[in-house]
Amino acid sequence: MKQISVLSVVLTLAAALAAAVVLWKVIGYYMFSPWTRDGRVRADIVQVAPDLSGWITDIRVVDNQAVAKGQVLFVIDEARYALAYREAVATLAQRRATYEEARREDVRNRQLGNLVAVEVAQASQARADEARAQVDLAQVALDTARLNVQRTTIVSPVDGYVNDRAPRANEYATAGKAVLSIVDAHSFRVDGYFEETKMRHIRVGQEVDIEVMGEPRLLRGHVVSIVAAIEDRDRTNSTPNLLPNVDPAFSWVRLAQRIPVRVALDDVPPDFQMIAGRTATVLVRNPQLRANGKPGASATDAASAPQSRFDLWLERLLGGWR
């Protein structure tokens, strides 16, 4: 009976010790490991603004449509600018005829020599020079009109997706004012906002696991850059310095500031729904750095990588005892 009591005490102490170690690892993981729930999926948003003003006469896309680079998005009042082009063609022809007449008169006066007064010869030469300049101006106007006709057709500058507000027919577009935007399909990335107390564990090249909210699968990536400066909210000045300014979770408690860390995605499943602005949890896997120019994780690495948040947590917990 006494032996059973000793065994019970030993087992109890062992269980308590194991629980304490697990608790310590969990606290260390949540408090000191380089991870953050404050992550966002980002993408470059390209503003599409026409170079001409006019009525939108033809729409070739709809809201949220996938588009390819160079694909026609919409057309602006092509008929009006085509008329301007025809007018420029006619003006150039008229100016050339005027120039030919002035040039022939100037040549004739030169051939007559002393039979023509000097003033008359000089005047005919000046008219020929002026007519030639008018031809050059008409040529410039024609080139501009031709360029305007080409720019009535607005094409997508990148592969991507139309935003949720494509223009409508008969809307008036103003030159230089964005009509729609395209989400660049090749620019998706994740920005993780880490507490400054965890930055000593993060280096460019480290492998990263990304959990996008609502998705059961983890994405793989690597750190590509860390900002060199952030906004100092305590000492602001009137001159904007275009630095990132990440708001803390609580304004009434002095918390560690957040440092933006950019993560490139190494392998995204084809059926994964990438949406800029989605919330993500970013977890730096280990302190080992990737060599510059090396490709992402291999198929073997991807297969052995954790596939869920729980698997990743368990791997970190067990890895601390190795």
VMD Tcl script that draws the C-alpha trace (Angstrom):
set ca {
  {0.00 0.00 0.00}
  {2.86 2.29 0.87}
  {4.54 1.39 -2.42}
  {1.41 2.37 -4.32}
  {1.36 5.75 -2.59}
  {4.96 6.46 -3.56}
  {4.22 5.50 -7.16}
  {1.19 7.76 -7.17}
  {3.27 10.64 -5.86}
  {5.94 10.03 -8.50}
  {3.37 9.89 -11.28}
  {1.67 12.99 -9.97}
  {4.94 14.88 -9.82}
  {5.90 13.70 -13.30}
  {2.53 14.78 -14.68}
  {2.81 18.13 -12.93}
  {6.34 18.60 -14.28}
  {5.24 17.71 -17.79}
  {2.29 20.08 -17.52}
  {4.59 22.83 -16.27}
  {7.00 22.29 -19.17}
  {4.14 22.31 -21.66}
  {2.73 25.45 -20.07}
  {6.15 27.10 -20.21}
  {6.53 26.18 -23.86}
  {3.07 27.47 -24.66}
  {3.76 30.74 -22.86}
  {7.09 31.05 -24.64}
  {5.47 30.32 -27.96}
  {2.71 32.90 -27.58}
  {4.80 35.55 -25.86}
  {8.21 35.37 -27.52}
  {8.04 33.36 -30.76}
  {8.03 35.44 -33.97}
  {4.38 35.14 -34.98}
  {1.48 37.52 -35.32}
  {-2.24 37.43 -36.00}
  {-1.97 40.94 -37.41}
  {-1.29 39.97 -41.01}
  {-2.94 41.00 -44.25}
  {-3.00 39.65 -47.77}
  {-1.85 42.46 -50.04}
  {-1.74 43.08 -53.78}
  {-0.85 45.96 -56.08}
  {-3.94 47.90 -57.17}
  {-3.40 49.57 -60.54}
  {-5.55 52.63 -61.14}
  {-6.77 52.82 -64.74}
  {-7.34 56.40 -65.90}
  {-7.98 57.46 -69.50}
  {-5.72 59.96 -71.21}
  {-8.76 61.52 -72.92}
  {-12.09 62.92 -71.78}
  {-15.36 61.78 -73.29}
  {-18.40 59.55 -73.07}
  {-17.79 55.86 -72.51}
  {-19.39 54.23 -75.54}
  {-18.39 50.58 -75.18}
  {-17.75 48.39 -72.12}
  {-15.87 45.12 -72.63}
  {-15.62 43.91 -69.00}
  {-17.87 43.33 -65.99}
  {-17.35 43.60 -62.25}
  {-14.72 41.25 -60.77}
  {-13.79 39.80 -64.17}
  {-10.36 38.27 -64.71}
  {-8.47 40.13 -67.45}
  {-5.20 39.66 -69.29}
  {-2.58 42.30 -69.96}
  {-3.54 44.22 -73.11}
  {-7.20 43.16 -73.01}
  {-9.65 45.92 -73.96}
  {-11.54 47.31 -70.96}
  {-13.66 50.08 -72.47}
  {-13.77 52.60 -75.33}
  {-14.19 56.39 -75.09}
  {-16.10 58.30 -77.81}
  {-14.08 56.85 -80.68}
  {-16.29 58.47 -83.35}
  {-15.58 62.01 -82.10}
  {-11.82 61.50 -82.08}
  {-11.96 59.77 -85.47}
  {-13.58 62.94 -86.87}
  {-10.80 65.01 -85.31}
  {-8.29 62.75 -87.04}
  {-9.97 63.22 -90.41}
  {-9.96 66.98 -89.87}
  {-6.23 66.85 -89.12}
  {-5.63 64.88 -92.34}
  {-7.51 67.51 -94.37}
  {-5.69 70.38 -92.66}
  {-2.32 68.81 -93.45}
  {-3.27 68.41 -97.10}
  {-4.34 72.05 -97.26}
  {-1.13 73.26 -95.62}
  {0.97 71.19 -98.02}
  {-0.82 72.72 -101.01}
  {-0.23 76.21 -99.64}
  {3.42 75.40 -99.05}
  {3.88 74.03 -102.60}
  {2.42 77.22 -104.07}
  {4.64 79.42 -101.89}
  {7.69 77.30 -102.70}
  {7.09 77.52 -106.47}
  {6.71 81.30 -106.24}
  {9.94 81.56 -104.25}
  {11.81 79.39 -106.78}
  {10.47 81.47 -109.69}
  {11.56 84.74 -108.07}
  {15.03 83.31 -107.44}
  {15.34 82.28 -111.09}
  {14.38 85.75 -112.29}
  {17.31 87.22 -110.37}
  {17.64 90.98 -110.76}
  {14.34 91.20 -112.62}
  {12.55 90.92 -109.27}
  {12.92 93.48 -106.53}
  {14.85 92.35 -103.46}
  {11.88 93.07 -101.22}
  {9.61 90.87 -103.35}
  {12.14 88.01 -103.33}
  {12.54 88.23 -99.56}
  {8.78 88.32 -99.05}
  {8.26 85.22 -101.21}
  {10.98 83.36 -99.30}
  {9.39 84.33 -95.97}
  {5.99 83.07 -97.18}
  {7.56 79.77 -98.22}
  {9.26 79.38 -94.83}
  {6.04 80.19 -93.00}
  {4.09 77.74 -95.13}
  {6.67 75.05 -94.37}
  {6.30 75.71 -90.63}
  {2.52 75.44 -90.99}
  {2.99 72.03 -92.63}
  {5.10 70.89 -89.66}
  {2.44 72.11 -87.23}
  {-0.27 70.30 -89.18}
  {1.82 67.12 -89.12}
  {2.13 67.36 -85.33}
  {-1.64 67.89 -85.07}
  {-2.21 64.82 -87.25}
  {0.12 62.68 -85.12}
  {-1.68 63.88 -81.99}
  {-5.08 63.08 -83.50}
  {-3.85 59.60 -84.48}
  {-2.54 59.03 -80.94}
  {-5.86 60.20 -79.49}
  {-7.75 57.70 -81.64}
  {-5.49 54.93 -80.37}
  {-6.00 56.02 -76.78}
  {-9.77 55.94 -77.01}
  {-9.37 52.20 -76.45}
  {-8.35 51.55 -72.84}
  {-6.58 48.24 -72.19}
  {-5.55 46.46 -69.02}
  {-1.95 47.26 -68.00}
  {-1.53 43.97 -66.08}
  {-2.96 40.50 -65.65}
  {-5.48 40.71 -62.87}
  {-9.05 41.26 -61.80}
  {-11.40 44.19 -62.37}
  {-12.59 45.77 -59.14}
  {-16.23 45.50 -58.11}
  {-17.21 48.70 -59.91}
  {-16.58 48.53 -63.63}
  {-17.70 51.64 -65.57}
  {-21.09 51.78 -67.22}
  {-21.95 52.82 -70.77}
  {-22.69 56.54 -71.27}
  {-20.74 57.56 -68.18}
  {-18.42 60.52 -68.75}
  {-14.74 59.84 -68.23}
  {-12.34 62.66 -67.38}
  {-8.73 62.58 -68.49}
  {-6.40 61.65 -65.66}
  {-9.20 60.53 -63.32}
  {-9.32 56.82 -62.46}
  {-12.36 55.02 -63.85}
  {-11.61 51.57 -62.45}
  {-8.79 49.63 -60.84}
  {-7.16 46.29 -61.57}
  {-5.86 43.95 -58.87}
  {-2.49 42.71 -60.17}
  {-2.73 38.91 -60.15}
  {1.05 38.49 -59.90}
  {1.56 40.78 -56.91}
  {-0.18 38.90 -54.09}
  {1.86 38.79 -50.90}
  {1.38 38.92 -47.15}
  {2.37 41.75 -44.82}
  {2.83 40.68 -41.22}
  {2.90 43.33 -38.50}
  {5.17 41.97 -35.77}
  {5.73 43.40 -32.32}
  {9.12 45.06 -32.06}
  {10.02 42.73 -29.17}
  {10.02 39.82 -31.64}
  {12.05 41.44 -34.40}
  {15.37 40.01 -33.19}
  {14.11 36.58 -34.25}
  {13.22 37.63 -37.81}
  {15.62 37.89 -40.74}
  {15.23 38.22 -44.49}
  {15.06 34.76 -46.04}
  {13.39 32.91 -43.18}
  {10.65 30.47 -44.09}
  {7.16 31.41 -43.01}
  {3.85 29.62 -42.53}
  {0.73 31.62 -43.28}
  {-2.78 30.85 -42.11}
  {-5.41 32.89 -43.91}
  {-8.56 33.28 -41.83}
  {-11.24 30.85 -42.91}
  {-8.84 28.59 -44.81}
  {-7.95 25.13 -43.43}
  {-4.64 24.90 -45.29}
  {-1.41 26.69 -44.51}
  {0.51 28.60 -47.16}
  {4.29 28.63 -47.38}
  {6.38 31.75 -47.92}
  {9.58 33.50 -46.95}
  {10.55 36.90 -45.61}
  {11.64 39.22 -48.43}
  {11.97 42.55 -46.64}
  {11.67 44.36 -43.33}
  {10.93 48.08 -43.20}
  {13.78 50.35 -42.17}
  {11.57 52.99 -40.52}
  {8.08 53.43 -39.10}
  {6.04 56.50 -38.18}
  {6.77 58.02 -34.77}
  {3.31 59.00 -33.54}
  {4.73 60.67 -30.43}
  {6.85 63.13 -32.40}
  {4.96 64.00 -35.53}
  {5.75 66.94 -37.76}
  {3.79 68.81 -40.38}
  {5.79 67.32 -43.25}
  {4.56 63.87 -44.28}
  {7.38 61.33 -44.55}
  {5.36 58.48 -46.14}
  {6.37 55.98 -43.44}
  {4.13 53.05 -42.43}
  {1.97 53.80 -39.41}
  {0.47 50.71 -37.76}
  {-2.03 51.46 -35.00}
  {-1.57 49.55 -31.73}
  {-4.30 47.30 -30.40}
  {-4.95 49.63 -27.41}
  {-4.20 53.33 -27.41}
  {-4.34 53.70 -23.60}
  {-1.61 51.12 -22.89}
  {1.97 51.52 -24.05}
  {2.35 48.46 -26.25}
  {5.19 47.28 -28.41}
  {5.03 48.96 -31.79}
  {4.28 46.94 -34.90}
  {6.92 46.49 -37.59}
  {5.74 45.59 -41.12}
  {7.45 42.49 -42.55}
  {6.79 41.53 -46.17}
  {6.39 37.85 -46.99}
  {6.47 36.42 -50.52}
  {4.26 33.42 -51.24}
  {6.20 30.38 -52.45}
  {3.45 27.98 -53.41}
  {-0.26 28.80 -53.63}
  {-2.72 26.02 -54.55}
  {-4.63 26.77 -57.76}
  {-7.97 26.59 -55.96}
  {-6.91 28.91 -53.14}
  {-9.00 32.08 -53.10}
  {-6.57 34.99 -52.94}
  {-8.33 38.20 -51.90}
  {-6.37 41.32 -51.01}
  {-7.27 42.51 -47.54}
  {-7.92 39.11 -45.97}
  {-6.66 38.57 -42.43}
  {-3.74 36.20 -41.95}
  {-1.66 34.73 -39.15}
  {2.06 34.78 -39.95}
  {4.43 32.37 -38.22}
  {8.20 32.35 -38.77}
  {9.22 28.70 -38.85}
  {12.90 28.69 -37.83}
  {15.98 30.92 -37.81}
  {17.55 29.21 -40.82}
  {17.92 31.55 -43.77}
  {17.28 30.75 -47.39}
  {20.17 31.43 -49.75}
  {19.57 34.28 -52.17}
  {18.38 33.12 -55.54}
  {17.36 29.68 -54.26}
  {13.87 28.45 -55.19}
  {11.14 27.92 -52.65}
  {10.47 24.80 -50.67}
  {10.77 21.51 -52.54}
  {7.95 19.02 -52.90}
  {9.46 16.91 -50.13}
  {9.64 19.91 -47.81}
  {6.08 20.87 -48.67}
  {4.84 17.36 -47.96}
  {6.57 17.25 -44.59}
  {5.47 20.76 -43.62}
  {2.59 21.18 -41.17}
  {-0.77 21.38 -42.90}
  {-2.75 23.10 -40.15}
  {-2.30 25.55 -37.29}
  {-2.47 22.72 -34.73}
  {0.20 20.71 -36.56}
  {2.44 23.75 -36.64}
  {1.92 24.44 -32.93}
  {2.66 20.79 -32.08}
  {5.80 20.84 -34.22}
  {7.06 23.95 -32.43}
  {6.26 22.49 -29.04}
  {8.09 19.24 -29.70}
  {10.91 21.03 -31.48}
  {11.75 22.92 -28.31}
  {12.76 19.68 -26.60}
  {15.16 18.52 -29.33}
}
mol new
graphics top color blue
foreach p $ca { graphics top sphere $p radius 0.5 }
foreach p [lrange $ca 0 end-1] q [lrange $ca 1 end] { graphics top cylinder $p $q radius 0.2 }
display resetview
